[in-house]
Amino acid sequence: MAVSLAFIALLLVPCPAQALEKATLQLKWLHHFQFAGYYAALEKGFYRRAGLDVTIKEGGPTTEVEDEVLSGRADFGVGTSAILLRRARGEDLVVLGQIFQHSAGVLITPRSTGIHSLADMARRRFMYSNQHGDMLTLLRQNGVDEKELVQVPHSGDPQDLIDGKADVMMGYSFNEPFILEQKGEPYLLFSPLTYGIDFYGDNFFTTRANIDTRRQFVEAFREATLDGWRYAMAHKAEVAELILAKYSRKKSRDWLMFEANQMESLIQPTLVEMGYQNPARWRHIGKSFEELGMVPRGFDTAGVSFDPSPGTDYRLVLRVLLVCGAVIVVLVVTVMKFRQLNQDLKGEVAERKAAEEAFRESEERLRVIFETSQAGIIMVDPEGIIRFANKRMAEMFGCTHDELIGSSYLSHLHPGQCATGSALMEKLIRGEVDQASTERRYRCGADGEFWGYLSGRRLETPDGKLRALVGIISDITDRIKADEARQKALMLVETLLAHSPMGITVFEGESGALILVNQAAADISGNDKEAMLGRNFRESASWRDGGLTAVAESVLADGGARPFEAQLRTSGGNYVTLRCHLSRFEVEGKPHLLVVGQDITAEKHLELENKRIEAQMLNMQKLESLGVLAGGIAHDFNNILTGIVGNITFAQLSLEPRHKAAAPLSKAEKACQRAAELASQLLTFARGGQPIKKAFSVKPLVGESLSLVLRGTNVKAAIEIPDDVCVIEADEGQISQAFNNIVINAVHAMPGGGTLTVAGEDTVMEIGNPFGLAPGPYLRISFSDQGCGIREEDLERIFDPYFTTKTSGTGLGLASTHSIVARHGGIVLVDSVLEKGTTFTIYLPSTGHCVAAEEGQDHAGRAHGGGESVVVMDDEEMIRELTRDMLAALGYRVEVCGDGAEAVELYRAGCARGERYSAVIMDLTVPGGMGGKEAAQQILALDPTARLIVSSGYSNDPVMSEYRSCGFCATLVKPYTAREIGRVLSEAIDG
């Protein structure tokens, strides 16, 4: 007896600790927080304390987890409700524990694909994985067969959707949306839950053979795994750091925490015991597969879930009975029976205490999680009354916890959401859907509000009746506001683009294609906006010819912004000048080109006109300065020339026409006349040389100039001046000289012949006109030839004195024309194109009416005097003597003097004697003495009827043009001939 008891005691002595038993767990996807519980069970020692050495294998889009477990390459696997499809094929797989009470699987598509429903996904590019039975059920329910999907490689990266490599992606609600929102990519989610398909999500499983042969091994793995999941959901931040450190560096901490918080509503650890499986729900899932023909009719889901209830282990008793039965059968049976009863009783007591302690710990853990949750949790009875809620829910609703319990759920909805919220609750109450997720707007206190993401489901009694509605509400106000701000920003950008006066275009840097254009840019180019999209700037001939392509390539190459002016050709064939600003920016790491352009064609044209006018004004200033010098020279030159011409004509009076000296004297006179013309041109633009004006029509004057100059040439004339154009008030001789100079230039420009067209019309200058002319009526006269044209570099100098491109020219013709026109208050402009011709345009002030004043007629008058007495005053002795001799030869009695004071005394003495002088000829300017103007006033004071003649070679006074207002009756311009002085004197005396 003692020996037997000792032997039995030896059998009951505990064996030394055995080595850890190896186990392999195959994940279905890449490392994510989705598998946090398994990482926690391994890293926190739950597997080790259970006697297991576990290896976790990462999965992927092509991983067939069931095949890995069935083949023995893995002992356990992570799967979904699709495990029923494998059991229907005869594979005896058993789910050990359910982690996700709801599936996280969703179908994701960018809004840019144009997919708006599940039916639209047929024949679209699909990143597909066959690991989700609920996904396949969703597609088939909506008429999309798996064979209709164009499957592309599933990388697990939502960037493939953004890059356009796929149209639809099978993913997880707590994973890929995080990346899409960070990238700012608008998207749509299609969840089975919203279509009434509420399958289990992630679970962990093994084979029936493993359970039957290694039950303790399987149970140990199950309990350690569930402990790991409990720890992971209670310490999300810690486990996130663990994943970053040991499993996946591709994910950010924010991403992992986003997953963790989203998973909480799917796992529901505060409401459902971790690992819990409902056989009725498995039957519901199997029924859904059966209705779609995915499993055979009458398919039995029994056996898919593991029964964790432990059975009684009699192996030790049997071993003892086998060893000792033969020796002391009766005694051993009796003793062992009482011993076993005692042990069972103690075990039951210990098990009950352990269960109570575990329940208490689980309850405490559930309470802590429930109260510390960042999401609001409520339970609403079928009548819509809140019966249970955590403190966070009361904070979100802006009331106390006591006020919240017993209140109506609808009273916390925003007024604009009541109808929708009530409809959703009715569907849950009627059982039309088991779970629903949506965004809702809630009240927060009396005046506040917030946006919440509601995930709700039915809580049923064992007989399937509704017990309550359970909801988890997360505050998403910040995200909603961010979305609204983003939409407002997009609308603002679109409005700015639409209303911007600047042309704005955006090109892809790599392809060169136009991806954005506003209306202003389309208007500048003369194209339609839609037609412009997709065009490549590298293929644009207009860009290349305008130099814009090279600048754009430089900006894309070095990133430096550049301003540029380019002349581009529009679609209508016109050319526009653009002031552009080119810069580079990047979108998702890809370079883009921004071109902002302004049409400055009109501005450039005005700038050129301003430069041309500025140059002409500068020429006028040059002429003014030169006129001072020219006037002084011309005055002295005319005095000298008067002595020469006068003596020549005086000598001619004394000779017979056949005298041999007559011909040389005639030639000398002509030479002097040419010199006089040169001096006249100098005097024309000399400062202060005012024109002697009278009213006349320019059309006859133009005809005379053309007839005179074109006689004997091969140039034809065309006059296009209406008869009723307004008359001008001007110096007819000067204007004729100006016309002659332009016509002469035109003849020289057309050596081979051509047509000179002279056109005229009335116009009005407004205040602030671009020519700087005084406002009022003007006559516009243009001379257009068909000659060789003027080079651009010469255009700025053609009005300069002594500038000429002809070998025989003096360079004074156009200079004097410019001066004449300026003296008359007008302006002369020039436009020229090489080999096509030149146009001179003259603007002269007009009277504003078309009836010309009576033009004075030249009367020959008598050439000789009849003994009349005349006084001649001039500071030049030579001129005094010459004039006296000529007038004496013409029959006048002449007295001479050197200044105005002497002339006044001579006239006073004559009046005193009663011998009134018939006329007085006075030089206007006397250096150092009294001139003709002052002397005229004193003589007229003596005799208001005195006949006074003013003579000058040049004057800074307007007396020569306004002689009558100064008391003179005639003018005598130096140099003058004997015939001229005789005519003027006789007209003055007779007048």
Salt bridges, closest charged atoms under 4 A:
GLU21 OE2 - ARG214 NH2 2.88
GLU43 OE1 - LYS246 NZ 2.83
ASP53 OD2 - LYS22 NZ 3.01
GLU64 OE1 - ARG86 NH1 3.82
GLU66 OE1 - ARG86 NH1 3.68
ASP67 OD1 - ARG86 NH2 2.45
GLU68 OE1 - LYS57 NZ 3.61
GLU68 OE2 - ARG73 NH2 3.18
ASP75 OD1 - ARG214 NH1 3.73
GLU91 OE1 - ARG86 NE 2.66
GLU91 OE2 - ARG89 NH2 3.60
ASP92 OD1 - ARG87 NH1 2.81
GLU148 OE2 - ARG123 NH1 3.27
ASP167 OD2 - ARG124 NE 3.31
ASP167 OD1 - ARG125 NH2 3.01
ASP198 OD1 - HIS102 ND1 2.81
ASP198 OD1 - ARG281 NH2 2.84
ASP198 OD2 - ARG457 NH1 3.40
ASP202 OD1 - LYS28 NZ 2.57
GLU219 OE2 - ARG215 NE 2.99
GLU223 OE2 - ARG222 NH1 3.03
ASP227 OD1 - ARG230 NH1 2.77
GLU238 OE2 - LYS44 NZ 2.57
GLU241 OE2 - ARG253 NE 2.65
GLU259 OE2 - HIS32 ND1 3.35
GLU264 OE1 - LYS236 NZ 3.89
GLU273 OE2 - ARG230 NH2 3.08
GLU290 OE2 - ARG297 NH1 3.66
ASP313 OD1 - ARG315 NE 2.98
GLU357 OE2 - ARG360 NH2 2.49
GLU364 OE2 - ARG367 NH2 2.67
ASP381 OD2 - ARG387 NE 2.73
GLU395 OE1 - ARG392 NH1 3.47
GLU426 OE1 - ARG430 NH1 3.73
GLU432 OE2 - ARG430 NE 2.69
GLU439 OE2 - ARG479 NH2 2.51
GLU449 OE1 - HIS414 NE2 3.38
GLU449 OE2 - ARG441 NH2 2.70
GLU460 OE2 - ARG458 NE 3.08
ASP483 OD2 - ARG479 NH1 3.41
ASP483 OD1 - ARG486 NH2 2.43
GLU553 OE2 - ARG538 NE 2.58
ASP558 OD2 - ARG562 NH2 2.58
GLU565 OE2 - ARG579 NE 3.66
GLU565 OE1 - LYS604 NZ 3.08
GLU603 OE2 - ARG579 NH2 2.93
GLU607 OE1 - LYS604 NZ 3.95
GLU607 OE2 - LYS611 NZ 3.61
GLU609 OE2 - ARG612 NH1 3.99
GLU624 OE2 - ARG823 NH1 3.13
ASP636 OD1 - HIS635 ND1 3.43
GLU669 OE2 - ARG979 NH2 2.97
ASP723 OD1 - LYS699 NZ 2.56
GLU732 OE1 - LYS694 NZ 3.05
GLU761 OE2 - ARG780 NH1 3.71
GLU793 OE2 - ARG791 NE 3.68
ASP794 OD2 - ARG791 NE 3.03
ASP800 OD2 - LYS622 NZ 3.90
ASP831 OD1 - ARG612 NH1 2.24
GLU868 OE2 - ARG862 NH2 3.26
ASP874 OD2 - LYS974 NZ 2.90
GLU881 OE1 - ARG884 NH2 1.87
GLU905 OE2 - ARG908 NH1 2.63
GLU915 OE1 - ARG913 NE 3.39
ASP923 OD2 - LYS974 NZ 3.41
ASP943 OD2 - ARG916 NE 2.63
GLU980 OE2 - ARG983 NH2 2.51
GLU987 OE2 - ARG983 NH1 3.17
ASP990 OD1 - ARG862 NH2 3.11
